Amino acid sequence: MTVKVKQNLFFLFFSLLFFSTSAPFGYASVGIDPSWTESLAMAINQNFVFGKDFIFNYGPLGYLNTTLLPENVSPIVVVFFHLLLLFNYLFIIKLCFDKLEQEWWIAAIVSVIIFLPWGFFSDVTFTLFYLLLFWLLYVYKTRNTLGLLLGIILAVLIFYIKVNLSLIAYTVFMGSLLYFSVVKIISWRTTAIIIALLAGLTLALSFFLNVSIPHYLEASLKIIDAYQDGQAITILRNKEFLLLLGFEAVIVLLVLLHLFKNIVWFKENIYLYLLVAMAWFLCFKQAHTAVAHYNVFGFFLFLPVLAVLIFLFAEKFQGSGKLIIGVLVLQLIATQFIRLSYTQYKPKDFLLFYFPAEVAQQVKETHNPLKVFNTIAVKNPFNYFIKVFTYSYHHNYQQEEINKVRILPERVLNKIGGKSVDIVPWEISYVFLNKLKYNPRPIIQTYQANSEWLAKKNESKYTSSSAPDFVLANVHDYREQHPSWMDKGVYLSLRENYSLTDTVNMPEETYFLFQKKRFVGPLLYEKTDARKGIIDMGIEVPVTSEPLYLHADVSYNFFGKISRLFFQPPYLRCLVSYEDGQEESFRIPPPILKGGILVNERVVSNDEFNRFAQKIVGNKRVKSIKLWSKSAWGFNKTYSYHFEKIAK
């Protein structure tokens, strides 16, 4: 058997493995993350304008990542998308084979470990971004401009899947084109043609996909700006996190050591090094905004593929194969530690983590370890295509276990009827699974409305004639934040522009059903003069019967900005002192604080929210508040603030 035949057989094996570990689609589920995927599907079903009606990290092709398909989208679309990814994978592997020649089998083994240990080696958008970098480097190395056409496709896909990453992708793509022109890798004429094609395809798809590009970009920039402040959290234990940071540091040192050994060729490889460093940093930021098991796990999965770029494209680089092996070994150790930590250091659960969830459940229920062989029946390429040809959108509504906890009482469904509805703060699955007419605020989930600009967008919706007819609402804490300080204008609008018409007791939680009043208008505020505050010093709260909001402009100093840029922002907290002598402390992201937080009464529980919404006296009154931080080194000591209350 010739080497070429063996390689072709491996390509076939790799393709079968690829389809065995991929899913052509998913069905509806419950929870904070599945809910936004359902919101995305409904936005597409109802022809929402992205950037105006729907403002989120994901765009109208986001289902290629979430795999929850809109009603009129066939899973064949996802199959073609997966074929595109597979083509890219096989092409990269073929280049590795060619470079290793007789030792091609090493690349075969490594490629399986890197690309397909758990399906995609990364989030789909980061996968596309990585492939874009690959084709740019391929053009840089070979001067083959066909790679730029693939680059256009990849960049546009990223733009309409996840807009925030696309801003970087477009910048890198066009910056690379200009650089290629300057160093005469391609002509200026080719650069102009490629940029025109990129702009033309982006614009053409915006009409087809219902995207207002100016609003889409503006909203994305606002989300990016506030994302770190509102989403940063560390869930891992400190010792675990420090150990994983140690692994990350060792990998970085290993790469730097190899670069130092090849320093004489640094200039020839500077474009490659810049792309790899940028991709590493972006993935690091993504994984360490919320330091949790899966996020850091994904970061480690991304590192060996960056080493592959160095292996393939570094000019005269010595030891690039050893670099890949070294990074891969460290990655495998780190990821297995993450799995062990995630399973609470239980050996049995750790081992079962390698198998599909349904197989692991069978082993636990039957206490029969041989059930692990059922993995073959679950993970095989035939299942992929069987699912494609047996797919039904309506199966989303035929999941008995989910329906038990999401189908609303008949009286509530009758009240809502065919009128529009939104849900606050984020469990959109109630709307999706009850087939209600969805009319959300633009920032669809409350935790994402984490800046003054974003919260104002939602408030404008709820004080306009297009506000939803009904709203299912309750309050819920999020990452140590005060439940009613997020999405301030929405909660206040429920009090002023809606009437509470029912209480809905569901198996997992209680919601209040609000109905829009006949006349809806903007919220009117009375504003006090600006004052100066000092971090760690209290502020007396004025006594008033109307809701009172504090607007404070607390800013990061130089050290805080550096921390925010390279890792996480320092956490700001607010100590609330009540008239009865009790105290509570909440985390308050500065962009939310700038937009205003309710400070004269306690609205943390559903009972308190009920009283607030119906203007019933009984909630604890606040005596004073104090802004403080364990990381006070990251904030300017003084800040300006003022109060606002609802005008009578």
Phi and psi in degrees as a GROMACS rama.xvg file:
@    title "Ramachandran Plot"
@    xaxis  label "Phi"
@    yaxis  label "Psi"
@TYPE xy
-73.8447  163.523  THR-2
-60.6869  -39.7326  VAL-3
-63.2789  -40.767  LYS-4
-64.2974  -43.0604  VAL-5
-61.2188  -41.7823  LYS-6
-65.7791  -40.3554  GLN-7
-64.1684  -37.0524  ASN-8
-65.2562  -37.4826  LEU-9
-65.5242  -41.1179  PHE-10
-58.8172  -38.7694  PHE-11
-65.439  -45.3141  LEU-12
-60.5891  -45.0361  PHE-13
-61.6142  -40.7913  PHE-14
-64.3751  -42.0356  SER-15
-64.5791  -40.0109  LEU-16
-65.5617  -38.7235  LEU-17
-58.9608  -49.0073  PHE-18
-73.8784  -19.9775  PHE-19
-73.0555  -29.5474  SER-20
-104.9  0.503912  THR-21
-102.989  160.025  SER-22
-124.333  129.138  ALA-23
-73.6552  -20.1277  PRO-24
-167.91  170.36  PHE-25
-134.659  167.78  GLY-26
-111.776  167.78  TYR-27
-60.2566  148.955  ALA-28
-143.071  -168.963  SER-29
-124.043  154.628  VAL-30
125.726  168.736  GLY-31
-65.2533  -37.2248  ILE-32
-80.9566  -49.2052  ASP-33
-55.5871  -31.017  PRO-34
-62.4751  -40.5074  SER-35
-72.5724  -25.7659  TRP-36
-67.5948  -35.3674  THR-37
-70.5089  -37.0974  GLU-38
-61.7594  -42.2553  SER-39
-60.0652  -44.504  LEU-40
-62.7198  -42.5786  ALA-41
-67.7322  -35.6485  MET-42
-61.3207  -39.7528  ALA-43
-72.2862  -42.1692  ILE-44
-57.6232  -37.7063  ASN-45
-99.1014  11.435  GLN-46
59.0436  40.4057  ASN-47
-63.9121  151.223  PHE-48
-90.2666  117.151  VAL-49
-72.3816  132.019  PHE-50
101.641  -22.6025  GLY-51
-116.042  -66.5589  LYS-52
-76.0863  -26.9952  ASP-53
-135.915  114.832  PHE-54
-123.605  112.704  ILE-55
-158.848  175.587  PHE-56
-64.6955  -29.2495  ASN-57
-101.353  149.28  TYR-58
-108.346  -165.557  GLY-59
-70.9228  -11.1933  PRO-60
-105.647  15.2815  LEU-61
-59.4544  -23.2042  GLY-62
-64.8364  -17.1197  TYR-63
-67.0325  -21.3756  LEU-64
-97.1736  -43.0887  ASN-65
-76.6758  -28.1117  THR-66
69.2613  3.96257  THR-67
-87.0632  108.437  LEU-68
-83.7643  139.523  LEU-69
-62.8911  166.035  PRO-70
-60.4302  -40.0759  GLU-71
-98.8747  15.0392  ASN-72
-103.169  125.447  VAL-73
-82.9897  146.403  SER-74
-62.5914  -14.6015  PRO-75
-60.8626  -31.8214  ILE-76
-59.3377  -43.1812  VAL-77
-68.4465  -36.1939  VAL-78
-59.8013  -46.1377  VAL-79
-63.2715  -37.8949  PHE-80
-62.9013  -44.2746  PHE-81
-65.1338  -35.6642  HIS-82
-63.7602  -37.3112  LEU-83
-62.0608  -44.7459  LEU-84
-62.6893  -44.4331  LEU-85
-61.4924  -42.0295  LEU-86
-56.4  -45.73  PHE-87
-62.4195  -43.683  ASN-88
-59.6539  -48.5599  TYR-89
-64.5132  -36.0861  LEU-90
-64.7318  -43.4411  PHE-91
-62.5577  -44.2267  ILE-92
-62.6126  -40.1177  ILE-93
-61.3424  -40.687  LYS-94
-62.8452  -38.794  LEU-95
-64.7954  -41.427  CYS-96
-58.3401  -46.5332  PHE-97
-63.1743  -35.883  ASP-98
-74.1554  -35.2262  LYS-99
-85.9024  -17.2874  LEU-100
55.1068  -113.458  GLU-101
-67.6577  -19.7875  GLN-102
-98.0504  27.5779  GLU-103
-58.2486  -27.8085  TRP-104
-61.5275  -27.1926  TRP-105
-63.8773  -43.4435  ILE-106
-63.5574  -35.2713  ALA-107
-62.1922  -47.2863  ALA-108
-64.5551  -47.4911  ILE-109
-63.4245  -37.8555  VAL-110
-63.4888  -38.412  SER-111
-65.3516  -43.283  VAL-112
-65.2657  -41.8589  ILE-113
-73.0785  -51.9989  ILE-114
-83.0633  -33.7236  PHE-115
-129.834  40.8619  LEU-116
-76.3541  -29.818  PRO-117
-143.466  35.4277  TRP-118
95.4014  -138.819  GLY-119
-59.4139  145.971  PHE-120
-75.0836  -8.73532  PHE-121
-159.969  172.5  SER-122
-49.3717  142.36  ASP-123
-56.9929  -39.6179  VAL-124
-66.69  -37.2084  THR-125
-70.5649  -31.6164  PHE-126
-61.3119  -47.938  THR-127
-63.0151  -39.7359  LEU-128
-63.9852  -41.308  PHE-129
-61.481  -44.1275  TYR-130
-64.9136  -35.1389  LEU-131
-61.5107  -44.8194  LEU-132
-60.9289  -40.6177  LEU-133
-58.1471  -48.1446  PHE-134
-69.9917  -32.1471  TRP-135
-63.7533  -43.3506  LEU-136
-67.6266  -34.9759  LEU-137
-63.4718  -43.6374  TYR-138
-64.4065  -42.5436  VAL-139
-59.6101  -36.6788  TYR-140
-82.9655  -40.152  LYS-141
-108.115  -14.9248  THR-142
64.2984  19.6097  ARG-143
-86.9  106.9  ASN-144
-75.0061  -6.74549  THR-145
-60.7479  -29.9751  LEU-146
-61.7148  -28.0369  GLY-147
-70.6433  -32.9676  LEU-148
-65.6793  -41.3783  LEU-149
-65.0215  -35.3847  LEU-150
-61.1186  -39.3429  GLY-151
-60.2726  -47.1497  ILE-152
-60.1735  -45.5085  ILE-153
-65.6262  -43.1246  LEU-154
-63.6204  -42.7816  ALA-155
-68.128  -37.9501  VAL-156
-60.0068  -44.6706  LEU-157
-61.0925  -41.8843  ILE-158
-58.5213  -40.2703  PHE-159
-97.4095  -0.534884  TYR-160
-96.2794  -53.9021  ILE-161
-141.73  100.319  LYS-162
-64.9074  -35.2816  VAL-163
-63.3162  -40.7077  ASN-164
-70.9367  -28.3014  LEU-165
-66.2589  -29.3415  SER-166
-61.154  -38.8322  LEU-167
-72.3559  -41.8079  ILE-168
-60.179  -45.595  ALA-169
-65.9332  -39.1626  TYR-170
-63.1769  -45.4499  THR-171
-65.0027  -41.5382  VAL-172
-63.4389  -50.5272  PHE-173
-72.5969  -34.9139  MET-174
-62.6734  -38.7316  GLY-175
-66.703  -39.3525  SER-176
-59.8266  -44.5524  LEU-177
-64.281  -40.6297  LEU-178
-64.4145  -43.5009  TYR-179
-59.69  -36.8147  PHE-180
-68.7144  -41.9529  SER-181
-63.1019  -41.7386  VAL-182
-90.4122  8.84378  VAL-183
65.2863  32.5332  LYS-184
-77.8729  -38.1364  ILE-185
-130.843  164.095  ILE-186
-84.0148  160.975  SER-187
-63.2154  -31.7052  TRP-188
-63.785  -44.2591  ARG-189
-62.6955  -41.1794  THR-190
-59.2061  -45.0661  THR-191
-62.8416  -40.7521  ALA-192
-65.1264  -44.7563  ILE-193
-65.0513  -42.729  ILE-194
-63.9499  -39.9268  ILE-195
-64.2301  -40.846  ALA-196
-64.4899  -42.1763  LEU-197
-62.1767  -47.7311  LEU-198
-65.5586  -40.9261  ALA-199
-64.9453  -44.3415  GLY-200
-66.9205  -40.7288  LEU-201
-60.905  -46.0728  THR-202
-66.8363  -44.2489  LEU-203
-60.5312  -43.3176  ALA-204
-69.6762  -25.7106  LEU-205
-62.6028  -35.0098  SER-206
-72.2823  -41.8404  PHE-207
-68.6051  -35.2352  PHE-208
-99.9162  6.10447  LEU-209
63.4269  55.117  ASN-210
-121.939  127.096  VAL-211
-91.0764  98.8662  SER-212
-57.5269  -45.771  ILE-213
-58.8378  -44.6337  PRO-214
-69.6532  -36.9231  HIS-215
-58.9437  -44.9785  TYR-216
-73.3118  -42.8303  LEU-217
-60.2601  -46.8978  GLU-218
-64.1274  -38.7297  ALA-219
-62.6047  -42.3588  SER-220
-62.234  -37.2028  LEU-221
-68.2798  -39.4627  LYS-222
-65.4223  -44.8495  ILE-223
-59.4561  -43.8736  ILE-224
-62.6554  -36.355  ASP-225
-96.8288  -9.21659  ALA-226
-59.6879  -48.6115  TYR-227
-58.3724  -43.0068  GLN-228
-65.4951  -42.342  ASP-229
-85.2384  -26.5729  GLY-230
-103.734  -15.457  GLN-231
-61.8498  132.785  ALA-232
-164.974  154.14  ILE-233
-118.98  111.453  THR-234
-95.8309  -31.7051  ILE-235
-64.3238  150.679  LEU-236
-64.9265  149.57  ARG-237
-56.5801  -43.4223  ASN-238
-65.1166  -39.537  LYS-239
-65.6431  -43.3708  GLU-240
-64.7347  -42.9518  PHE-241
-63.3744  -38.3723  LEU-242
-63.469  -43.2529  LEU-243
-68.2836  -36.5133  LEU-244
-61.8698  -33.8481  LEU-245
-63.2537  -44.3407  GLY-246
-60.8303  -42.3355  PHE-247
-61.8618  -42.4049  GLU-248
-64.2455  -40.4174  ALA-249
-63.8377  -40.5998  VAL-250
-63.5164  -43.9592  ILE-251
-61.7211  -43.2905  VAL-252
-63.5426  -37.8819  LEU-253
-62.1519  -44.0402  LEU-254
-65.3805  -44.9636  VAL-255
-62.5734  -35.6501  LEU-256
-62.3514  -43.9958  LEU-257
-66.1731  -37.4977  HIS-258
-66.1309  -39.6365  LEU-259
-63.5848  -38.4633  PHE-260
-65.0232  -23.9384  LYS-261
-113.711  30.4571  ASN-262
-62.7736  -27.5601  ILE-263
-65.8183  -19.4922  VAL-264
-107.714  19.2417  TRP-265
-61.0449  -44.9564  PHE-266
-60.7982  -41.4909  LYS-267
-65.4495  -23.4183  GLU-268
-111.223  10.2625  ASN-269
-63.7915  -35.9907  ILE-270
-62.1253  -44.5237  TYR-271
-61.2877  -46.9744  LEU-272
-62.6621  -38.34  TYR-273
-64.3273  -43.61  LEU-274
-64.2552  -44.129  LEU-275
-65.1441  -43.4714  VAL-276
-63.7666  -40.9246  ALA-277
-64.0776  -45.8794  MET-278
-62.3978  -41.0262  ALA-279
-60.0224  -45.4646  TRP-280
-65.8402  -42.9973  PHE-281
-61.0516  -43.1163  LEU-282
-68.1916  -36.796  CYS-283
-61.2062  -45.4553  PHE-284
-62.4953  -42.8748  LYS-285
-60.6503  -41.3632  GLN-286
-78.831  -24.8718  ALA-287
-110.608  9.2412  HIS-288
-70.2971  -53.105  THR-289
-111.698  103.903  ALA-290
-79.7821  90.0264  VAL-291
-129.965  168.115  ALA-292
-54.8826  -53.6977  HIS-293
-66.8602  -36.7282  TYR-294
-65.1309  -47.7486  ASN-295
-69.5574  -33.5313  VAL-296
-57.258  -47.0869  PHE-297
-63.3966  -35.7049  GLY-298
-61.3478  -45.3342  PHE-299
-65.2282  -35.5826  PHE-300
-62.8774  -28.0777  LEU-301
-78.8943  -21.355  PHE-302
-67.3551  -45.4652  LEU-303
-61.5877  -33.6878  PRO-304
-69.3108  -27.7835  VAL-305
-68.4933  -36.4894  LEU-306
-64.2101  -31.0202  ALA-307
-62.9986  -37.8675  VAL-308
-61.6307  -40.7751  LEU-309
-64.7861  -42.4653  ILE-310
-60.3124  -41.9641  PHE-311
-80.7115  -34.0631  LEU-312
-120.298  -5.76505  PHE-313
-71.0823  130.116  ALA-314
-76.7165  121.754  GLU-315
56.6684  31.8656  LYS-316
-81.3858  123.4  PHE-317
-93.2799  130.499  GLN-318
83.8226  21.9184  GLY-319
-67.048  -32.1174  SER-320
-65.9186  -41.8335  GLY-321
-64.5815  -33.2137  LYS-322
-62.8201  -44.9173  LEU-323
-60.3667  -47.3294  ILE-324
-62.2934  -43.1808  ILE-325
-62.0325  -46.6942  GLY-326
-64.6947  -40.666  VAL-327
-64.5898  -42.1735  LEU-328
-62.8459  -46.3681  VAL-329
-63.37  -38.5295  LEU-330
-62.6988  -44.0512  GLN-331
-62.9692  -40.4014  LEU-332
-64.2883  -45.868  ILE-333
-64.7264  -44.5184  ALA-334
-67.5554  -34.2583  THR-335
-70.8701  -32.3425  GLN-336
-65.2411  -40.0333  PHE-337
-61.0159  -43.9425  ILE-338
-60.8888  -42.2495  ARG-339
-63.9876  -42.8677  LEU-340
-64.2307  -43.2  SER-341
-61.9494  -32.8504  TYR-342
-93.5125  19.8022  THR-343
58.6942  33.3907  GLN-344
59.7572  33.5928  TYR-345
-100.611  112.318  LYS-346
-54.2893  -41.9938  PRO-347
-64.5474  -46.2198  LYS-348
-65.0693  -36.4681  ASP-349
-61.0306  -45.1405  PHE-350
-67.7237  -39.2277  LEU-351
-69.6542  -19.0763  LEU-352
-63.5849  -20.8697  PHE-353
-75.6026  -13.8058  TYR-354
-107.849  159.407  PHE-355
-54.6267  148.856  PRO-356
-56.6715  -40.4921  ALA-357
-68.2802  -33.6872  GLU-358
-70.4456  -43.5758  VAL-359
-59.4899  -38.5679  ALA-360
-65.8278  -39.0195  GLN-361
-62.0194  -41.8143  GLN-362
-63.3099  -42.8423  VAL-363
-65.4113  -40.6113  LYS-364
-74.061  -36.3268  GLU-365
-96.9549  -13.1446  THR-366
56.3186  30.2042  HIS-367
-114.762  105.127  ASN-368
-64.5744  -20.2491  PRO-369
-67.3826  -14.9711  LEU-370
-64.1368  -15.6  LYS-371
-62.2318  -23.831  VAL-372
-70.3777  -10.989  PHE-373
-67.1622  -11.564  ASN-374
-56.7493  -35.3352  THR-375
-61.9701  -37.9876  ILE-376
-72.8175  -27.8293  ALA-377
-86.1588  -43.4277  VAL-378
-107.07  90.5162  LYS-379
-152.764  156.566  ASN-380
-65.0199  -25.3566  PRO-381
-64.9851  -38.1471  PHE-382
-60.5162  -38.32  ASN-383
-56.03  -50.5723  TYR-384
-78.6813  -28.6064  PHE-385
-62.7217  -42.6259  ILE-386
-62.0406  -40.3439  LYS-387
-58.5118  -45.2668  VAL-388
-87.3625  -5.5033  PHE-389
-114.128  10.5393  THR-390
-64.9424  140.7  TYR-391
-143.027  122.656  SER-392
-57.198  -34.9048  TYR-393
-71.5254  -11.6052  HIS-394
-64.5584  -22.1209  HIS-395
-53.6612  -31.0846  ASN-396
-100.405  8.16433  TYR-397
-117.226  26.6145  GLN-398
-100.207  101.205  GLN-399
-58.2825  -44.5142  GLU-400
-63.4186  -39.3385  GLU-401
-72.828  -40.5743  ILE-402
-60.9756  -30.8592  ASN-403
-58.4093  -33.2111  LYS-404
-105.912  -0.335024  VAL-405
-124.836  -22.3824  ARG-406
-71.8624  123.327  ILE-407
-75.359  155.965  LEU-408
-58.4334  151.425  PRO-409
-58.8664  -39.3741  GLU-410
-62.7949  -36.0055  ARG-411
-70.5633  -43.3612  VAL-412
-62.96  -36.6605  LEU-413
-67.7972  -38.2761  ASN-414
-63.3079  -43.9335  LYS-415
-72.6035  -43.4969  ILE-416
55.949  -131.293  GLY-417
-94.5463  9.7122  GLY-418
-81.1393  166.287  LYS-419
-81.8578  155.449  SER-420
-148.118  149.357  VAL-421
-130.056  166.933  ASP-422
-135.28  137.581  ILE-423
-127.469  131.934  VAL-424
-91.4975  -36.2014  PRO-425
-154.514  -5.7711  TRP-426
-83.0408  75.0401  GLU-427
-70.3143  -12.8497  ILE-428
-58.7257  -27.6879  SER-429
-61.3506  -39.5146  TYR-430
-71.8071  -46.6082  VAL-431
-63.4032  -50.8919  PHE-432
-74.6229  -17.115  LEU-433
-96.869  5.70127  ASN-434
55.1807  42.0752  LYS-435
-85.7632  160.601  LEU-436
-78.626  111.315  LYS-437
-83.89  126.928  TYR-438
-140.744  77.5856  ASN-439
-84.6728  164.7  PRO-440
-66.5444  154.856  ARG-441
-57.5558  -45.2988  PRO-442
-87.0116  101.921  ILE-443
-70.0031  -22.6213  ILE-444
-126.25  137.396  GLN-445
-57.7709  -38.7934  THR-446
-63.3627  -21.34  TYR-447
-85.1103  -17.7352  GLN-448
-81.8918  60.5248  ALA-449
-105.784  35.4583  ASN-450
-153.647  167.204  SER-451
-60.2047  -44.8619  GLU-452
-63.6708  -46.1098  TRP-453
-66.7814  -43.1726  LEU-454
-64.6841  -36.0204  ALA-455
-63.7303  -36.9842  LYS-456
-58.3749  -44.4512  LYS-457
-68.5698  -40.6913  ASN-458
-61.6635  -40.7261  GLU-459
-61.1033  -38.1336  SER-460
-64.4355  -45.3247  LYS-461
-77.1037  -7.48823  TYR-462
-113.853  18.1658  THR-463
-114.917  171.143  SER-464
-67.2028  -17.8842  SER-465
-89.3871  6.19115  SER-466
-58.4852  148.042  ALA-467
-61.6172  147.99  PRO-468
-68.5238  -36.8104  ASP-469
-130.529  151.942  PHE-470
-137.912  127.389  VAL-471
-91.8947  123.108  LEU-472
-142.866  147.45  ALA-473
-152.088  -173.476  ASN-474
-118.078  147.835  VAL-475
-151.904  136.19  HIS-476
-73.1015  158.767  ASP-477
-149.921  113.446  TYR-478
48.7538  51.343  ARG-479
70.5049  9.9155  GLU-480
-90.0065  157.588  GLN-481
-70.1461  128.453  HIS-482
-57.606  -38.2819  PRO-483
-99.1408  6.51396  SER-484
-86.8501  -18.9821  TRP-485
-84.0057  144.691  MET-486
55.551  45.6202  ASP-487
-51.513  -46.7798  LYS-488
-66.7104  -30.5885  GLY-489
-68.1507  -48.0772  VAL-490
-63.464  -38.0421  TYR-491
-69.8284  -35.5036  LEU-492
-64.6455  -35.4855  SER-493
-62.0536  -32.6466  LEU-494
-74.5761  -40.1307  ARG-495
-94.1845  -33.8089  GLU-496
-111.847  -0.377614  ASN-497
-131.163  161.392  TYR-498
-120.321  136.509  SER-499
-75.32  122.729  LEU-500
-116.617  -12.5903  THR-501
-165.573  155.647  ASP-502
-113.983  125.495  THR-503
-112.354  105.185  VAL-504
-90.2984  109.236  ASN-505
-103.805  163.785  MET-506
-56.3984  -32.778  PRO-507
-103.273  -21.1789  GLU-508
-167.714  170.409  GLU-509
-110.845  136.061  THR-510
-120.284  155.222  TYR-511
-109.298  133.681  PHE-512
-96.4211  119.318  LEU-513
-107.613  141.498  PHE-514
-117.221  135.939  GLN-515
-65.4405  137.401  LYS-516
-73.0256  165.847  LYS-517
-62.4499  -40.8855  ARG-518
-113.878  124.974  PHE-519
-118.383  131.059  VAL-520
-139.368  173.17  GLY-521
-67.733  155.198  PRO-522
-82.1229  130.525  LEU-523
-105.473  132.574  LEU-524
-120.353  150.07  TYR-525
-108.595  128.444  GLU-526
-110.8  135.727  LYS-527
-85.4858  169.271  THR-528
-67.5382  152.113  ASP-529
-69.6204  144.636  ALA-530
-131.901  169.821  ARG-531
-106.168  132.675  LYS-532
-118.163  163.628  GLY-533
-128.008  132.532  ILE-534
-54.9909  135.225  ILE-535
76.1841  14.1624  ASP-536
-120.941  140.349  MET-537
-72.7115  157.606  GLY-538
-125.079  123.489  ILE-539
-71.8561  135.46  GLU-540
-94.1436  121.474  VAL-541
-59.6049  148.506  PRO-542
-86.6211  125.173  VAL-543
-157.256  149.633  THR-544
-83.0163  -16.7782  SER-545
-88.3061  155.371  GLU-546
-56.4808  131.335  PRO-547
-116.67  132.966  LEU-548
-120.615  135.461  TYR-549
-97.6316  127.498  LEU-550
-112.818  116.248  HIS-551
-130.455  136.44  ALA-552
-103.971  77.5049  ASP-553
-86.1426  127.316  VAL-554
-118.871  152.372  SER-555
-77.3476  143.589  TYR-556
-86.1719  -170.486  ASN-557
-57.3213  -44.9075  PHE-558
-68.9238  -36.1313  PHE-559
-65.7499  -39.6819  GLY-560
-65.7226  -39.3212  LYS-561
-64.0281  -43.4643  ILE-562
-62.8101  -41.4746  SER-563
-65.083  -36.8341  ARG-564
-72.3984  -44.2011  LEU-565
-98.5424  -14.7754  PHE-566
-146.288  -95.1361  PHE-567
-134.555  152.337  GLN-568
-72.3555  152.383  PRO-569
-63.3614  146.581  PRO-570
-86.5913  130.09  TYR-571
-98.6783  139.604  LEU-572
-126.419  159.932  ARG-573
-128.561  118.891  CYS-574
-90.5102  120.177  LEU-575
-104.354  122.206  VAL-576
-108.323  125.208  SER-577
-95.4633  164.846  TYR-578
-65.7319  -22.9151  GLU-579
-86.0066  6.10663  ASP-580
94.28  -11.4341  GLY-581
-78.5459  158.682  GLN-582
-136.165  150.302  GLU-583
-140.519  149.92  GLU-584
-123.884  133.262  SER-585
-127.561  150.17  PHE-586
-78.7417  136.281  ARG-587
-133.817  105.419  ILE-588
-60.5018  133.089  PRO-589
-53.7295  -37.7617  PRO-590
-64.9008  -31.6236  PRO-591
-71.6275  -42.395  ILE-592
-59.8022  -38.162  LEU-593
-63.8513  -33.5532  LYS-594
-80.4681  -11.9995  GLY-595
111.815  133.08  GLY-596
-130.716  143.029  ILE-597
-68.7453  123.278  LEU-598
-126.23  -2.52642  VAL-599
-104.91  -1.8671  ASN-600
-149.374  156.874  GLU-601
-86.187  120.451  ARG-602
-132.843  81.5986  VAL-603
-116.523  -34.2751  VAL-604
-101.754  169.128  SER-605
-66.4703  -36.7583  ASN-606
-61.1228  -42.7217  ASP-607
-67.843  -37.4979  GLU-608
-64.0017  -39.9742  PHE-609
-58.9248  -46.1408  ASN-610
-66.106  -41.6981  ARG-611
-60.6702  -47.0997  PHE-612
-65.0216  -33.2489  ALA-613
-97.6812  7.35325  GLN-614
58.8195  42.1979  LYS-615
-100.1  131.932  ILE-616
-71.3205  145.715  VAL-617
147.995  -17.1197  GLY-618
-75.4409  150.664  ASN-619
-57.8474  139.359  LYS-620
-94.7074  145.677  ARG-621
-94.503  132.913  VAL-622
-91.4718  -45.2736  LYS-623
-157.27  163  SER-624
-132.745  159.735  ILE-625
-142.967  125.56  LYS-626
-87.6154  128.591  LEU-627
-151.391  170.841  TRP-628
-159.198  140.797  SER-629
-68.9152  -17.9747  LYS-630
-113.277  50.9428  SER-631
-60.0881  -20.1758  ALA-632
-61.6357  -16.8251  TRP-633
-96.0569  0.322719  GLY-634
-121.65  149.89  PHE-635
-67.2594  139.202  ASN-636
-67.5228  -36.1757  LYS-637
-105.559  157.156  THR-638
-152.372  160.236  TYR-639
-100.27  149.734  SER-640
-152.213  160.826  TYR-641
-152.667  164.76  HIS-642
-106.363  152.177  PHE-643
-134.192  142.612  GLU-644
-133.31  160.328  LYS-645
-66.8968  128.169  ILE-646
-71.8283  135.878  ALA-647
